[in-house]
Amino acid sequence: MLTSYEFVSAWLQARCKTDRGASLVEYALLVALIAVVCIVAVTFLGQKASSKFSSVGSAVAG
């Protein structure tokens, strides 16, 4: 059974006459994956940093 990525890749390659279009799609998928990973990392690290700043602020004030 084909995974969704393999299905989409095969479908797009069947529609494209050259390998150039398939390469462009692969690069676009790669950039989208990198963007998602960056957003998740910034969100996770942002929450950790916020809690650290709060604890340091409480320690300084108290």
C-alpha distances in whole Angstrom, upper triangle without the diagonal:
4,7,9,12,10,9,13,14,13,15,18,18,18,21,23,25,26,24,26,25,21,23,25,22,21,24,24,21,23,26,25,23,26,28,26,27,31,31,30,32,35,35,35,37,39,39,40,43,45,45,47,49,50,51,53,55,55,57,59,60,61
4,6,8,6,6,10,10,10,12,14,15,15,18,20,22,23,21,23,21,18,20,21,18,17,21,21,18,19,23,21,20,23,25,23,24,28,28,28,30,33,32,32,35,37,38,39,41,43,43,45,47,48,49,51,53,54,55,57,59,59
4,5,5,6,9,10,11,12,14,15,16,18,20,23,23,21,23,20,17,19,20,16,15,18,18,15,17,20,18,17,20,22,20,21,24,25,24,26,29,29,29,32,33,34,35,37,39,40,41,43,44,45,47,49,50,51,53,55,56
4,5,5,6,8,10,10,12,14,15,17,18,22,22,20,21,19,16,17,18,14,14,17,16,13,15,18,16,15,18,20,18,19,23,23,22,25,27,27,28,30,32,33,34,36,37,38,40,42,43,45,46,48,49,51,52,54,55
4,5,5,6,8,10,11,12,14,15,16,20,19,17,18,16,13,14,15,11,10,13,13,10,12,15,13,12,16,17,16,18,21,21,21,23,26,26,27,29,31,32,33,35,37,38,39,41,42,44,45,47,48,50,51,53,54
4,6,5,6,8,10,10,12,14,15,18,18,16,17,16,12,14,15,12,11,15,15,12,14,17,17,16,19,21,20,21,24,25,25,27,29,30,30,33,34,35,36,39,40,41,43,45,46,47,49,50,52,53,55,56,58
4,5,5,6,9,10,11,12,14,17,18,16,18,16,13,15,16,13,13,17,16,14,16,19,18,18,21,22,21,23,26,26,26,29,31,31,32,34,36,37,38,40,42,43,45,46,48,49,51,52,53,55,57,58,59
4,5,5,6,8,10,11,12,16,16,15,16,13,10,13,13,10,10,14,13,11,14,16,15,15,19,20,19,21,24,24,25,27,29,29,30,33,34,35,37,39,40,41,43,45,46,48,49,50,52,54,55,56,58
4,5,5,6,9,10,11,14,13,12,13,11,8,10,11,8,8,12,12,10,13,16,15,15,18,20,20,21,24,25,25,27,30,30,31,33,35,36,38,39,41,42,44,45,47,48,50,51,53,54,56,57,59
4,6,5,6,9,10,13,13,12,14,12,9,12,14,11,11,15,15,14,16,19,19,19,22,24,23,25,28,29,29,31,33,34,35,37,38,40,41,43,44,46,47,49,50,52,53,55,56,58,59,61,62
4,5,5,6,9,12,13,13,15,12,10,13,14,11,13,16,16,15,18,20,19,20,23,24,24,26,28,29,29,32,34,34,35,38,39,40,42,43,45,46,48,49,51,52,54,55,57,58,60,61,63
4,5,5,6,10,11,10,11,8,7,10,11,8,10,13,13,12,15,17,17,18,21,22,22,24,27,27,28,31,32,33,34,36,38,39,41,42,43,45,47,48,50,51,53,54,56,57,58,60,62
4,5,5,8,8,8,10,8,6,9,11,9,11,14,14,14,16,19,19,20,23,24,25,26,28,29,30,32,34,35,36,38,40,41,43,44,46,47,49,50,52,53,55,56,58,59,60,62,64
4,6,8,10,10,13,11,9,13,14,13,14,17,18,17,20,22,22,23,26,27,27,29,32,32,33,35,37,38,39,41,43,44,46,47,49,50,52,53,55,56,58,59,61,62,64,65,67
4,7,9,11,12,9,9,13,13,12,14,17,17,17,20,22,21,23,26,27,27,29,31,32,33,35,37,38,39,41,42,44,46,47,48,50,52,53,54,56,57,58,60,62,63,64,66
4,6,7,8,6,7,10,11,11,13,15,15,16,19,20,21,23,25,26,27,29,30,31,33,35,36,37,39,41,42,44,45,46,48,50,51,52,54,56,57,58,60,62,62,64,66
4,7,9,8,9,12,13,13,15,17,18,19,21,23,24,26,28,29,30,32,33,35,36,38,39,40,42,44,45,47,48,49,51,53,54,55,57,59,60,61,63,65,65,67,69
4,5,6,7,9,11,12,14,15,17,18,20,21,22,24,26,27,29,30,31,33,35,36,37,39,41,42,43,45,47,47,49,51,52,53,55,57,58,59,61,63,63,65,67
4,6,5,6,9,10,11,12,14,15,16,18,20,21,23,24,26,27,29,30,32,33,35,36,38,39,40,43,44,44,46,49,49,50,53,54,55,56,59,60,60,62,64
4,5,5,6,9,10,11,12,14,15,17,18,20,21,23,25,26,27,29,31,32,33,35,36,37,39,41,42,43,45,47,48,48,51,53,53,54,57,58,59,60,62
4,5,5,6,9,10,11,12,14,15,17,18,20,21,23,25,26,27,29,30,32,33,35,36,37,39,41,42,43,46,47,47,49,51,52,53,55,57,58,59,61
4,5,5,6,9,10,11,12,14,15,17,18,20,21,23,24,26,27,29,30,32,33,35,36,38,39,40,42,44,45,46,48,50,51,52,54,56,56,58,60
4,5,5,6,9,10,10,12,14,15,16,18,20,21,23,24,26,27,29,30,32,33,34,36,38,38,40,42,43,44,46,48,49,50,52,54,54,56,58
4,5,5,6,9,10,11,12,14,15,16,18,20,21,23,25,26,27,29,30,31,33,35,36,37,39,41,42,43,45,47,47,48,51,52,53,54,57
4,5,5,6,9,10,11,12,14,15,17,18,20,21,23,24,26,27,29,30,31,33,35,36,37,40,41,42,44,45,46,47,50,51,52,53,55
4,5,5,6,9,10,11,12,14,15,17,18,20,21,23,24,26,27,28,30,32,33,34,36,38,39,40,42,44,45,46,48,50,50,52,54
4,5,5,6,9,10,11,12,14,15,16,18,20,21,22,24,26,27,28,30,32,32,34,36,37,38,40,42,43,44,46,48,48,50,52
4,5,5,6,9,10,11,12,14,15,17,19,20,21,23,24,26,27,29,30,31,33,35,36,37,39,41,42,43,45,46,47,49,51
4,5,5,6,9,10,11,12,14,15,17,18,20,21,23,24,26,27,29,30,32,34,35,36,38,40,41,42,44,45,46,48,50
4,5,5,6,9,10,11,12,14,16,17,18,20,21,22,24,26,27,28,30,32,33,34,36,38,39,40,42,43,44,46,48
4,5,5,6,9,10,10,12,14,15,16,18,20,21,22,24,26,26,28,30,31,32,34,36,37,38,40,42,42,44,46
4,5,5,6,9,10,11,12,14,15,17,18,20,21,23,25,25,27,29,30,31,33,35,36,37,39,41,42,43,45
4,5,5,6,9,10,11,12,14,15,17,18,20,22,23,24,26,28,29,30,32,34,35,36,38,39,40,42,44
4,5,5,6,9,10,10,12,14,15,16,18,20,21,22,24,26,27,28,30,32,32,34,36,37,38,40,42
4,5,5,6,9,10,11,12,14,15,16,18,20,21,22,25,26,26,28,30,31,32,34,36,37,38,40
4,5,5,6,9,10,11,12,14,15,17,19,20,21,23,25,26,27,29,30,31,33,35,36,37,39
4,6,5,6,9,10,11,12,14,16,17,18,20,22,23,24,26,27,28,30,32,33,34,36,38
4,5,5,6,8,10,10,12,14,15,16,18,20,21,22,24,26,26,28,30,31,32,34,36
4,5,5,6,9,10,10,12,14,15,16,19,20,21,22,25,26,27,29,30,31,32,34
4,6,5,6,9,10,11,13,14,15,17,19,20,21,23,25,26,27,29,30,32,33
4,5,5,6,8,10,11,12,14,16,16,18,20,21,22,24,26,27,28,30,32
4,6,5,6,8,10,10,12,14,15,16,18,20,21,22,24,25,26,28,30
4,6,5,6,9,10,11,13,14,15,17,19,20,21,23,25,26,27,29
4,5,5,7,9,10,11,13,15,16,17,19,20,22,23,25,26,27
4,5,5,6,8,10,10,12,14,15,16,18,20,21,22,24,26
4,5,5,6,9,10,11,12,14,15,16,18,20,21,22,24
4,5,5,6,9,10,11,13,14,15,17,19,20,21,23
4,5,5,6,9,10,11,12,14,16,17,18,20,21
4,5,5,6,9,10,11,12,14,15,16,18,20
4,5,5,6,9,10,10,12,14,15,16,18
4,5,5,6,9,10,11,12,14,15,16
4,5,5,6,8,10,11,12,14,15
4,6,5,6,9,10,10,12,14
4,5,5,6,9,10,10,12
4,5,5,6,9,10,10
4,5,5,6,9,10
4,5,5,6,8
4,5,5,6
4,6,5
4,6
4
